[in-house]
Amino acid sequence: MKKQKTFAFLATVLALGTALAGCGGGGQQQSSNGGSSTGSASGSLQKLVIASVGPLSGQYSDYGSTAKAGAEYALKQRQEDFKKLGFDVQLLAQDDQADPKQGVAVAQMLISNPDVIGVVGHVTTGASITASAQYEQEKLVMVSPSSTGANLTEEGKKVVHRICARDDQQGSKAAIYAKNQLGVKTAYIVHDKQAYGQGLADEVKKQFEKDGVQVVGYEGITAGEKDYSAVINQIIAAKPEMIYFGGYYSDAGVLIKQLRDKGFKGIVMGGDGYDSLDLVKIAGADNANNVVFTSVVGDIGATEEGKKWISEFEQATGNKVGIFTSFGYDSMNVLLHGLEEAIKANNGQKPTREQVLEQVHKIRDFQGQFVKVAFDEKGDNEFASVYVYKYENGQKVYVGEAK
C-alpha cells in the first residue's frame, strides 16, 4: 500500500523502537538499535539478522504490526533448522511510521549493521520506494508483503521483491468486478490526492472507460479533513450507482458516513486500504453495508488448513491474525528459503548480501503457506491475485477472487 504523507522528521532522532509486540512468549531482547531481536547467539553459531520494517506506531500501525507478527512467527519456526547449519538467525523489527523519510533513516541504519542479511518489508509503498534506493546500493534484498504501488518495481532495482499484487492489477480487477458482478453502469470516482489512493482511482477510471462504464465525476479530497460536503454535494447531484474512493479506511469511514447522511444508498467501493473494522466504527455498521473492497490478501480461514494455521498462530503468539499476518509470514519464508539456498551454494559458509539477493531473485516456484511465489525480472510475483470483500452487519465478509 502507498503512503507518501510525510511526518516531521529529525535526522538525528530515529523512532526505531518496536511499539507493538509481534509474537508472545520469551526469546526477545532489545537490540542496541532500539528494535527487538528474536533469539540470541550461542556457542559458535554465526549471527545473521533479518529486519522486519513497517509502521509500528501511528495511524497505520495495524499494517506493520500484523506483518511483523507473521514474519516473527515464521522465523521462530525455522530458527532450529538454521542452528543446525551453524547460524543464529534473529529478527530486528523497525518502525518506519509509513513515512518515506523515516524509511530512508531505517534503511541506512540497517545497511550499517553487517549482520543484516535481508529485509521483510517495507509495508507501505512510499517507504518501500525511498528505502529501496538505499538497499540497492548495498545489494540488501527486500521482500515486501504488501507494497502494492506499480512504480515500486518499475524503477529497475534488483533488490526489490513483493509477494502481493500490484495496484494496476487491483484497480483494473475492481472495475471489471464492479461492471460484471455488480452491474454498475455509472460511477463517481474520488481519491485522497495521495499516491496509493489516486493510483488506484486512476486504474479504476481507466478500466471503466475501456469497458463502457460512465464516469460521471472525478474529484480529489484532502486526507484527514472532517467535512467532505463539497464533493458529496457534487456526487449526490450526479446520481451515480456507485462511488469508488481510493484511500484509507480513516477517510473512507468519514466519507461513507457523510454520504449516507445525505441519502446515498448505492455501492461504495475501494481497495485494501478499507481492510480495517475501524472503517465500520467510523462510518457506523448500518452505513458500512453495501461497502465493497478489493484486497491483495485472500481469506486464509476459508480452508480447514487455513483455520488450523490460524489456531496454531494465535495459540503460539497470543495475537489475533490481522490484515498482513499471512503475507508477513510468507514473505519471511521466501527470504529464509533464499538465505538457506545461499548458505548451501556458499559451501555452508556465511553468505554475502549479494549471494542472498541472487537466490531470492531466482525464486520461480516457491509454495508458501498462503501464496505461491515466482518472481519475474522486476521482482513482481507472477502468482499474485486480487480478492473481493464486503462489509455486512458490521463484519468483513469474504466474497471470493476478483474475476
C-alpha positions in Angstrom: 0.0 0.0 0.0 1.1 3.5 -0.6 1.6 6.3 1.9 3.5 9.4 0.9 2.4 11.7 3.7 5.5 12.7 5.5 5.8 13.4 9.2 8.0 15.9 11.0 11.4 14.3 10.8 14.6 14.8 12.8 17.6 13.2 11.2 19.3 12.7 14.5 16.5 11.0 16.2 15.2 7.7 14.8 12.0 6.3 16.2 13.3 2.8 15.7 11.9 1.0 18.7 9.2 -1.6 18.3 5.9 -0.1 19.6 3.9 -3.2 19.2 4.8 -6.8 20.2 4.6 -9.2 17.4 4.6 -12.6 19.0 4.1 -13.6 22.6 6.4 -15.7 24.7 10.1 -15.4 25.6 13.2 -15.1 23.5 13.0 -11.3 22.7 15.8 -8.9 23.5 16.2 -5.3 22.9 18.9 -4.6 20.3 21.4 -1.8 20.7 19.5 -0.1 17.9 16.3 0.0 19.9 14.5 -2.7 17.9 13.6 -6.3 19.0 15.6 -9.3 18.0 14.5 -12.9 18.4 16.8 -15.4 20.0 20.4 -14.9 21.0 23.7 -16.1 19.7 25.1 -19.2 21.4 28.3 -21.2 21.2 29.9 -21.0 17.8 26.8 -20.1 15.9 27.3 -17.2 13.5 24.7 -14.4 13.9 22.5 -13.4 10.9 19.8 -10.7 11.1 16.6 -10.3 9.1 14.9 -7.0 9.6 11.1 -6.6 9.6 10.1 -3.0 8.7 6.8 -1.2 8.6 4.6 1.2 10.6 4.6 0.0 14.2 3.2 3.3 15.5 0.8 5.9 14.3 -2.4 5.7 12.3 -1.3 2.7 10.1 0.4 0.6 12.8 -2.1 -2.2 12.2 -0.5 -2.9 8.8 3.1 -3.0 10.1 2.4 -4.9 13.4 0.4 -7.6 11.7 3.1 -8.1 9.0 5.8 -8.2 11.7 3.8 -10.8 13.8 3.6 -13.1 10.8 7.3 -12.7 10.0 8.4 -13.3 13.5 6.2 -16.5 13.8 7.8 -17.8 10.5 11.3 -17.2 11.8 10.7 -18.9 15.1 9.5 -22.0 13.3 12.8 -22.1 11.3 15.4 -21.0 13.8 16.4 -24.5 14.8 16.9 -25.5 11.2 19.4 -22.7 10.7 21.1 -23.5 14.0 21.9 -27.0 12.6 23.5 -25.2 9.7 25.6 -23.1 12.1 23.7 -19.9 12.2 21.6 -18.0 14.7 19.1 -16.1 12.7 17.5 -13.2 14.6 14.7 -10.7 13.8 15.2 -7.0 14.1 11.9 -5.1 14.0 11.9 -1.5 13.0 9.3 1.3 12.7 9.3 3.4 9.6 5.9 5.1 10.6 4.7 4.7 6.9 6.9 7.7 6.2 9.2 7.8 3.2 11.8 9.9 5.1 11.8 7.6 8.0 12.1 4.7 5.6 15.4 6.1 4.4 16.6 6.5 8.0 15.7 2.9 8.9 17.3 1.6 5.7 20.6 3.5 6.4 20.7 2.0 9.9 20.1 -1.5 8.6 22.8 -1.1 5.9 25.3 -0.1 8.5 24.7 -3.3 10.5 26.9 -6.0 8.9 24.7 -8.8 10.4 21.6 -7.7 8.5 21.2 -10.1 5.5 17.7 -9.2 4.3 14.5 -7.2 4.9 10.9 -8.3 5.2 9.2 -5.1 4.2 8.6 -2.3 3.8 4.9 -2.5 4.3 3.8 0.7 2.5 4.9 1.7 -0.9 6.1 5.2 -0.2 8.6 4.0 2.4 9.5 1.0 0.2 10.4 3.2 -2.7 12.7 5.5 -0.7 14.3 2.7 1.3 14.9 0.5 -1.8 17.2 3.2 -3.2 19.4 2.7 -0.2 19.2 -1.1 -0.2 20.1 -1.1 -3.9 23.5 0.5 -3.2 24.4 -2.3 -0.8 22.6 -5.2 -2.6 20.4 -5.8 0.5 17.4 -7.8 -0.6 13.9 -6.8 0.4 10.7 -8.8 0.2 7.6 -6.7 0.8 4.4 -8.4 1.9 2.1 -5.5 1.0 3.6 -2.6 -1.0 1.3 -2.6 -4.0 2.3 0.6 -5.9 3.1 -0.4 -9.5 6.1 2.1 -9.7 7.9 0.2 -6.9 9.0 -2.5 -9.3 9.1 -0.3 -12.4 12.2 1.6 -11.3 14.6 -1.3 -12.2 16.0 -2.0 -8.7 17.1 -5.7 -8.4 16.8 -5.7 -4.6 13.0 -5.1 -4.7 10.6 -8.0 -4.5 7.0 -8.4 -3.3 4.6 -11.3 -3.0 1.4 -9.2 -3.3 -0.4 -8.0 -6.4 0.2 -4.5 -7.9 -2.2 -1.6 -7.8 -2.7 -1.7 -11.6 -3.9 -5.3 -11.2 -6.1 -4.4 -8.2 -7.7 -1.3 -9.8 -8.5 -2.9 -13.1 -9.9 -6.1 -11.5 -12.0 -4.0 -9.1 -13.5 -2.1 -12.1 -14.2 -5.3 -14.0 -15.8 -6.9 -10.9 -18.0 -3.8 -10.5 -19.2 -3.9 -14.0 -19.7 -7.6 -14.5 -20.7 -8.8 -11.0 -22.3 -5.7 -9.5 -23.9 -4.5 -12.7 -22.6 -0.9 -12.3 -23.2 1.4 -15.3 -22.4 4.8 -13.8 -19.7 5.7 -11.2 -18.3 8.7 -9.5 -14.6 8.4 -8.6 -12.9 10.1 -5.7 -9.4 9.8 -4.3 -7.3 11.2 -1.5 -4.7 13.0 -3.7 -2.0 10.6 -2.5 -0.1 8.1 -4.5 -1.8 5.0 -3.2 -5.4 6.3 -3.4 -5.1 8.3 -6.6 -3.1 5.4 -8.2 -6.0 3.0 -7.6 -8.6 5.5 -8.6 -6.8 6.2 -11.9 -6.7 2.5 -12.7 -10.4 2.1 -12.0 -11.2 5.1 -14.1 -9.1 3.7 -17.0 -10.8 0.3 -16.9 -14.3 1.8 -16.6 -13.7 4.0 -19.6 -12.4 0.9 -21.5 -15.4 -1.2 -20.6 -18.1 1.5 -21.2 -19.0 2.3 -17.6 -19.8 6.0 -17.5 -17.6 8.0 -15.1 -19.9 10.9 -14.0 -17.3 12.6 -11.9 -13.6 12.5 -10.8 -12.5 14.5 -7.7 -9.8 14.6 -5.1 -10.3 15.3 -1.4 -7.7 16.1 1.3 -6.9 13.3 3.6 -7.6 14.0 7.2 -10.4 16.5 6.7 -13.6 16.0 8.6 -16.1 17.7 6.2 -16.4 16.4 2.7 -19.7 18.1 2.0 -18.5 20.0 -1.1 -17.6 16.8 -3.1 -20.6 15.0 -1.5 -23.0 17.6 -2.9 -21.5 17.0 -6.4 -21.8 13.3 -6.0 -25.5 13.4 -5.0 -26.2 15.8 -7.9 -24.6 13.3 -10.4 -26.7 10.4 -9.1 -24.1 7.6 -9.7 -24.9 4.0 -9.0 -21.5 3.5 -7.3 -18.8 5.6 -5.8 -15.2 4.4 -5.9 -13.0 6.1 -3.3 -9.2 5.5 -3.5 -7.8 6.0 0.0 -7.5 4.6 3.5 -10.2 3.4 6.0 -10.0 6.5 8.2 -11.0 8.9 5.4 -13.3 6.3 3.8 -15.2 5.9 7.0 -15.9 9.7 7.3 -16.8 10.0 3.6 -19.2 7.0 3.8 -21.0 8.3 6.9 -21.5 11.7 5.3 -22.6 10.2 2.0 -25.2 8.0 3.8 -26.4 11.0 5.9 -27.0 12.8 2.6 -29.1 9.9 1.4 -26.7 8.0 -0.9 -27.7 4.3 -0.7 -25.6 2.9 -3.5 -22.4 0.9 -3.6 -19.2 2.4 -2.2 -16.0 0.6 -3.3 -12.3 0.9 -2.6 -9.1 -1.0 -2.2 -7.2 -2.8 0.5 -6.9 0.4 2.4 -10.5 -0.3 3.6 -9.5 -3.5 5.3 -10.0 -2.4 8.9 -13.0 -2.7 11.2 -12.2 0.8 12.2 -13.9 1.8 9.0 -17.1 0.3 10.4 -16.6 2.1 13.7 -16.2 5.5 11.9 -18.9 5.1 9.4 -21.4 3.1 11.5 -22.3 -0.5 11.0 -25.5 0.3 9.0 -23.7 2.8 6.8 -21.0 0.3 6.0 -23.5 -2.1 4.5 -23.1 -2.1 0.7 -19.4 -1.2 1.0 -17.2 -3.5 -1.2 -13.4 -3.5 -1.4 -10.6 -5.5 -3.0 -7.5 -6.8 -1.3 -4.3 -8.5 -2.3 -4.8 -11.0 0.6 -7.3 -13.8 0.4 -9.4 -15.3 3.2 -6.9 -17.5 5.0 -9.7 -19.0 7.1 -11.6 -20.3 4.0 -10.0 -23.7 4.2 -9.5 -26.3 7.0 -5.8 -25.9 6.6 -6.0 -22.2 7.0 -8.2 -22.5 10.1 -5.7 -24.8 11.6 -2.9 -22.4 10.9 -4.8 -19.5 12.5 -5.5 -21.5 15.6 -1.8 -22.5 15.9 -0.6 -19.0 15.3 -3.0 -17.5 17.9 -2.2 -20.1 20.5 1.6 -19.8 20.0 1.7 -16.0 19.9 -1.3 -14.7 21.8 -2.1 -12.4 18.8 -5.1 -12.3 16.5 -4.5 -12.8 12.8 -4.6 -9.4 11.1 -4.6 -7.9 7.6 -1.0 -8.7 6.7 -0.1 -11.5 9.1 -0.3 -14.2 6.4 1.8 -12.3 3.9 4.3 -11.3 6.6 4.6 -15.0 7.3 5.1 -16.0 3.6 7.5 -13.1 2.9 9.7 -14.2 5.7 9.6 -17.8 4.5 10.5 -16.6 1.0 13.5 -14.8 2.4 14.5 -17.7 4.6 14.4 -20.0 1.6 16.7 -17.7 -0.3 19.0 -17.5 2.7 19.2 -21.3 3.0 20.0 -21.7 -0.6 22.7 -19.0 -0.4 24.3 -20.9 2.5 24.3 -24.1 0.6 25.7 -22.5 -2.5 28.4 -21.0 -0.4 29.5 -24.4 1.0 27.9 -23.8 4.4 29.7 -20.6 5.0 28.1 -17.2 5.8 26.8 -15.8 2.5 27.2 -12.2 1.4 24.2 -9.9 0.9 24.6 -10.2 -2.8 24.5 -14.0 -2.6 21.3 -13.9 -0.7 19.9 -11.4 -3.2 20.8 -13.7 -6.1 19.0 -16.7 -4.5 15.8 -14.7 -3.7 15.7 -13.1 -7.1 15.8 -16.5 -8.8 12.8 -18.0 -6.9 10.4 -19.3 -9.5 8.4 -22.0 -7.8 8.1 -21.5 -4.0 4.9 -22.7 -2.4 4.2 -20.5 0.6 1.6 -21.2 3.2 -0.8 -18.8 1.6 0.6 -17.8 -1.8 2.8 -19.4 -4.4 5.7 -17.2 -5.4 7.6 -16.8 -8.6 9.5 -13.5 -9.1 9.7 -12.1 -12.6 12.7 -9.9 -13.6 11.1 -6.8 -12.0 10.5 -8.6 -8.6 6.8 -9.0 -9.0 5.1 -12.2 -8.1 3.6 -13.9 -11.1 1.1 -15.8 -8.9 -0.3 -12.8 -7.0 -4.1 -12.4 -7.0 -6.8 -9.9 -6.1 -9.8 -10.7 -3.8 -13.1 -9.2 -3.0 -14.7 -8.5 0.4 -17.7 -6.6 1.7 -18.9 -5.2 5.0 -22.2 -6.7 6.2 -23.8 -6.1 9.6 -20.6 -4.7 10.9 -18.4 -7.6 9.8 -16.0 -8.2 7.0 -17.3 -10.9 4.6 -15.1 -12.7 2.1 -16.7 -12.8 -1.4 -14.1 -14.5 -3.5 -11.3 -13.9 -6.0 -11.9 -11.0 -8.3 -12.5 -12.3 -11.8 
